[in-house]
Amino acid sequence: MRVTTIKGREIDMKQDTFDALKMRLRGPVFLPGDIGYEESRTLWNAMINRKPAAVARCLGTADVIACVQFAHERDILLCIKGGGHNIAGLASADGALMLDMALMRGVWVDPQRKVAHAQAGCLLGDVDRETQLHGLAAVLGFVSLTGIAGLTLGGGFGYLTKRWGWTADNLVGMDVVTAETQLVRASSDENADLFWGLRGGGGNFGVVTGIDYMLYPVGPEVVGGLVAWPASEGPKVLNLYRTLAEQAPPELTLVALMRLAPPAPWLPKDVHGKPIVAMLACYSGSVEEGEKAVAPIKSFGKPIGDVLVRRPYTQMQSLLDATQPKGRRNYQKSEYLPRIEPALCEKVMEHAARIRSPHSSVVLFQIEGALNQLKEEHSPVGNRDARYVLNIVGSWEQAGEDAVNVEWARNAWKDMKSFSTGGTYINFLTEDESPERIEAALGKGVKRLAEVKAKWDPYNVFRTNRNIKPA
Ligand SMILES: Cc1cc2nc3c(=O)[nH]c(=O)nc-3n(C[C@H](O)[C@H](O)[C@H](O)COP(=O)(O)OP(=O)(O)OC[C@H]3O[C@@H](n4cnc5c(N)ncnc54)[C@H](O)[C@@H]3O)c2cc1C
């Protein structure tokens, strides 16, 4: 079988080489053709179609160490899969040994210390479900099927970001298996340089096996959901979004989006497939205050649908899941914005009107607040001047439609990138991004990241990521 070496050379290896790995692991090892192989190797973004030589579904830290050791002994490239949601497909590589963390999904909550320990294969929903038993929540993202590891290692933002900052700003520590196959702790007290690098530097420094999140009182109910209007109301609704977001308290996160109406039961059948503008809101404080805070949205104009109500926080966290299934083709362009300008709103409407697929959208997320209060060098996630995220999301089903959808997203981005802070979110970058864009995402931390890399992974064993070359 064809196997890729750590430095990227393709070599032939006997298939039974992996028998030795099977003997060392508690979890299963899948080779091409085995049941389980396809499920592991396929990613959220169907544009990426890579075939690892073997997949090891690790059942614990000892399995992870055995895999890193095995790959080192046989000079096999490693790749690591968390939730498999990275749009650039960084979790997979042709000919590599894939460490699929999908069996490591335990979560332990310490309600007194307000800390959750989550195994690195968890999806966001796993953490929310356990922490909400105690009325607590970690700062995570908007779609519950996303992996915690990739999201956290790249920064992470969601409905709680305005109050507490990036996901990576809200960590107690991480457990990491290094290139030397040591299990180490990274926190502000232990291996602080590694801890710094992990909070934005991705999977460059080792295999993360566990993450300890700071928790905050949230829920069990919040006020959240969506209100939608016909796209003809776009100018007024985006103006409302701009003014409300400017005054919104930290508890209220507002997202504006334009797309074709999905066939959702809360939208009348006659608007399905027609252009709409919608506002997604979540008030994470008391429900009484929340209802007052969202009243101007609910009473605005003549909505065609309104599901902005009291609901369990866990439901809020999975509200968008159905719109983001695994297996579609996806391409997006994203920028951080310092503010929402009226001229930008015009562009959003112009490009939303040219959308080529029923699953595509143009989205504005508000993230400003706590993250802006920390210094740029606090962690490599940086971008402390970011107040909104613009995401131009192309999503479609057939390979024959790739060109028109990619072109739509790229054209919209070219026309709107002048509104950017100059920074962009590393976790939203596609496969074809230039090194300059990756530097723009990592900001001023690049040099220090290379030093941390040189200390913890001098031979660049962990390279199937936004790779940082050792200094
Ligand atoms: C539908 C959807 C919704 C999203 N929503 C949000 C959002 O609300 N907020 C947000 O901030 N981002 C969001 N994202 C972006 C998301 O943060 C990234 O896609 C992220 O990479 C997903 O993490 P993952 O574990 O699923 O990724 P994977 O594709 O599994 O991995 C991504 C990278 O992390 C590395 N990695 C994974 N696990 C480990 C580990 N244990 N140790 C070391 N390295 C590891 C991989 O090797 C790879 O390089 C969303 C993405 C999608 C597709």
PDBQT file of the ligand as one rigid body, heavy atoms in Angstrom, charges set to zero:
ROOT
HETATM    1  C1  LIG A 501     -20.750  23.906  10.337  1.00  0.00    +0.000 C 
HETATM    2  C2  LIG A 501     -19.599  24.633  10.978  1.00  0.00    +0.000 A 
HETATM    3  C3  LIG A 501     -19.854  25.547  11.975  1.00  0.00    +0.000 A 
HETATM    4  C4  LIG A 501     -18.803  26.227  12.592  1.00  0.00    +0.000 A 
HETATM    5  N1  LIG A 501     -19.084  27.129  13.561  1.00  0.00    +0.000 NA
HETATM    6  C5  LIG A 501     -18.068  27.738  14.205  1.00  0.00    +0.000 A 
HETATM    7  C6  LIG A 501     -18.334  28.636  15.269  1.00  0.00    +0.000 A 
HETATM    8  O1  LIG A 501     -19.476  28.890  15.619  1.00  0.00    +0.000 OA
HETATM    9  N2  LIG A 501     -17.300  29.204  15.896  1.00  0.00    +0.000 N 
HETATM   10  C7  LIG A 501     -16.015  28.937  15.541  1.00  0.00    +0.000 A 
HETATM   11  O2  LIG A 501     -15.116  29.475  16.161  1.00  0.00    +0.000 OA
HETATM   12  N3  LIG A 501     -15.725  28.123  14.513  1.00  0.00    +0.000 NA
HETATM   13  C8  LIG A 501     -16.729  27.512  13.857  1.00  0.00    +0.000 A 
HETATM   14  N4  LIG A 501     -16.448  26.673  12.820  1.00  0.00    +0.000 N 
HETATM   15  C9  LIG A 501     -15.063  26.486  12.395  1.00  0.00    +0.000 C 
HETATM   16  C10 LIG A 501     -14.398  25.441  13.283  1.00  0.00    +0.000 C 
HETATM   17  O3  LIG A 501     -13.843  26.085  14.397  1.00  0.00    +0.000 OA
HETATM   18  C11 LIG A 501     -13.292  24.720  12.520  1.00  0.00    +0.000 C 
HETATM   19  O4  LIG A 501     -13.856  24.067  11.430  1.00  0.00    +0.000 OA
HETATM   20  C12 LIG A 501     -12.542  23.718  13.387  1.00  0.00    +0.000 C 
HETATM   21  O5  LIG A 501     -11.376  23.322  12.730  1.00  0.00    +0.000 OA
HETATM   22  C13 LIG A 501     -13.385  22.519  13.699  1.00  0.00    +0.000 C 
HETATM   23  O6  LIG A 501     -12.776  21.666  14.619  1.00  0.00    +0.000 OA
HETATM   24  P1  LIG A 501     -12.819  20.087  14.394  1.00  0.00    +0.000 P 
HETATM   25  O7  LIG A 501     -12.198  19.435  15.568  1.00  0.00    +0.000 OA
HETATM   26  O8  LIG A 501     -14.191  19.685  14.003  1.00  0.00    +0.000 OA
HETATM   27  O9  LIG A 501     -11.872  20.019  13.144  1.00  0.00    +0.000 OA
HETATM   28  P2  LIG A 501     -10.924  18.901  12.429  1.00  0.00    +0.000 P 
HETATM   29  O10 LIG A 501     -11.248  19.077  11.008  1.00  0.00    +0.000 OA
HETATM   30  O11 LIG A 501     -11.161  17.561  13.036  1.00  0.00    +0.000 OA
HETATM   31  O12 LIG A 501      -9.531  19.413  12.825  1.00  0.00    +0.000 OA
HETATM   32  C14 LIG A 501      -9.062  20.710  12.517  1.00  0.00    +0.000 C 
HETATM   33  C15 LIG A 501      -7.579  20.841  12.818  1.00  0.00    +0.000 C 
HETATM   34  O13 LIG A 501      -7.360  20.637  14.206  1.00  0.00    +0.000 OA
HETATM   35  C16 LIG A 501      -6.447  19.570  14.405  1.00  0.00    +0.000 C 
HETATM   36  N5  LIG A 501      -6.866  18.759  15.537  1.00  0.00    +0.000 N 
HETATM   37  C17 LIG A 501      -8.072  18.205  15.735  1.00  0.00    +0.000 A 
HETATM   38  N6  LIG A 501      -8.081  17.542  16.888  1.00  0.00    +0.000 NA
HETATM   39  C18 LIG A 501      -6.855  17.682  17.432  1.00  0.00    +0.000 A 
HETATM   40  C19 LIG A 501      -6.239  17.221  18.619  1.00  0.00    +0.000 A 
HETATM   41  N7  LIG A 501      -6.892  16.473  19.494  1.00  0.00    +0.000 N 
HETATM   42  N8  LIG A 501      -4.954  17.571  18.859  1.00  0.00    +0.000 NA
HETATM   43  C20 LIG A 501      -4.284  18.331  17.986  1.00  0.00    +0.000 A 
HETATM   44  N9  LIG A 501      -4.803  18.779  16.843  1.00  0.00    +0.000 NA
HETATM   45  C21 LIG A 501      -6.075  18.457  16.571  1.00  0.00    +0.000 A 
HETATM   46  C22 LIG A 501      -6.519  18.763  13.119  1.00  0.00    +0.000 C 
HETATM   47  O14 LIG A 501      -5.367  18.002  12.913  1.00  0.00    +0.000 OA
HETATM   48  C23 LIG A 501      -6.704  19.834  12.103  1.00  0.00    +0.000 C 
HETATM   49  O15 LIG A 501      -5.459  20.408  11.787  1.00  0.00    +0.000 OA
HETATM   50  C24 LIG A 501     -17.470  25.979  12.184  1.00  0.00    +0.000 A 
HETATM   51  C25 LIG A 501     -17.220  25.061  11.172  1.00  0.00    +0.000 A 
HETATM   52  C26 LIG A 501     -18.275  24.398  10.567  1.00  0.00    +0.000 A 
HETATM   53  C27 LIG A 501     -17.986  23.450   9.461  1.00  0.00    +0.000 C 
ENDROOT
TORSDOF 0
